[in-house]
């Protein structure tokens, strides 16, 4: 049988949850309720390396949540606005298969903060509101196991403050292991974390146009693509220079409080990862009129091509506050959001409950497909993350300052949402491969031998290998999201028996990218995709020098 190998690797967080022979029907996808009450409404979320649990984070200064710490533990402060003796959790870690949660204590306010995983697998978290605005926090990999739920393993606050208060800022992991923190309310600056006593915040002119949750992507060159409102640049953070200024995207503003979203499309091995395109979609057409219909437009630009301009096309429906995620098959999913209004407390209406699939390989005008809808509104302060079985976990939605579960006739009054769901996209049928290799490590430019099995099928087979990064999801944007494809060779197939069934036992040598600008040293999710159908789960690969 001819084996056609198309190889891709993308950075993602993975937990094995489905049976190895399970097939996902082509169609419109399917929804599953993980848990009806996770204890908190998730404003922020991230999938943990090696374990695949999901960290959910809301904020303090908001009164009781729906989960208490076991054993009578409480957070005692002088500065909390509501509860000086707060025995409620405002962060949890969740098993996305069983729905079991464990509360995590966080000492200062994390409202509208930012974060990303470091090279060591530690979750770094920066900024927030009030007393938390200059604070940094870390969550150790030792804390990533959900059970036993009585264990004490919490967020740890850093000893050195940020130089500037960071509320609504964006983080990006850099090749040298630092994180750059860009923007925030009332600041047109950036800085680096972990912070040093001698470092200073750096002014960036682009942020004078809009400084809240800018879209930031690390390019293969090592420079940064930064997008704010309708403007975008390539920025060399090492020399503090703007390398290139792009034409403005057509139409409305896209970044907060507009509620658009963005992804950098997959980097591929075929051109040695040198080409990069950015897709920006949706957003508010007015940030003063809660009844204004959101934008349905998207702009695509090749940021590594000289003289490039934005190519515009339309989604099937208007959407503000949609989350855009890269899937293991190199397509993108747009999920969550509203059709009217903008970001803020009670500023939007008409929830957009149908996800949309974007297939970049198709011709313009045919790339979007509307998928199966949910019954749950996920509007302001919702999250979306790719998890280890290839599905997308959505959580949160709170359009109020405090938790409020009261329904009313006001179309902008969505009750606080504590439930968690997953959406399995309509990947192609034909059976999911199963990776047999365990979590592992690899060096830049090295070869990783991967072992996996699949059910024999007739006809041509196309294989794709991808790696994805576990992103920090908040406010309709995934900080640090990226996907790369991997070149594969020395493919060998032998017959074998798994659970009494005759299967193909395959091995392939996967070539890691050579450059830390393509994949900064960190943990990534590795997928095998057969004829468009990703493996039952990913494995975690730690990339390093």
Secondary structure, 3 states (H helix, E strand, C coil): CCEEECCEEEECCCCCCCCCCCCCCCCCCEEEEEECCCCCCCCEEEECCCCCCEEEECCCCCCCCCCECHHHCCEECCCCCCCCEECECCEEEECCCCCCEEEECCCCCCCCCEEEECCCCCEEEECCCHHHCCCEEEECHHHCCCCCCCCCCCCEECCCCCCCCCCCCEEEECCCCCEEEECCCCCCEEEEECCCCCCCCEECHHHHCCCCCCEEEECCCCCEEEEECCEEEEEECCCCEEEEECCCCCCCCCCCCCCCEEEECCECHHHCCCCCEEEEECCCCCCCCCCCECCCEEEEEECCCCCCCCEEEECCCCCECCEEEECCCCCEEEECCEEEECCCCCCEEEECCEEEEECCCCCCCCCEEEEEECCCCCCCCEEEEECCCCCEEEEECCCCCCCCCCCCCCCCCCCCCCCEEEEECCCCCCCCCEECCCCEEEECCCEEEEEEEECCCCCCEEEEEEEEECCEEECCEEECCEEEECEEEEEEEEEEEECCEEEEEEEEEEECCCCCCCCCCEEEEEEEEECCEECCCCEEEEEEC
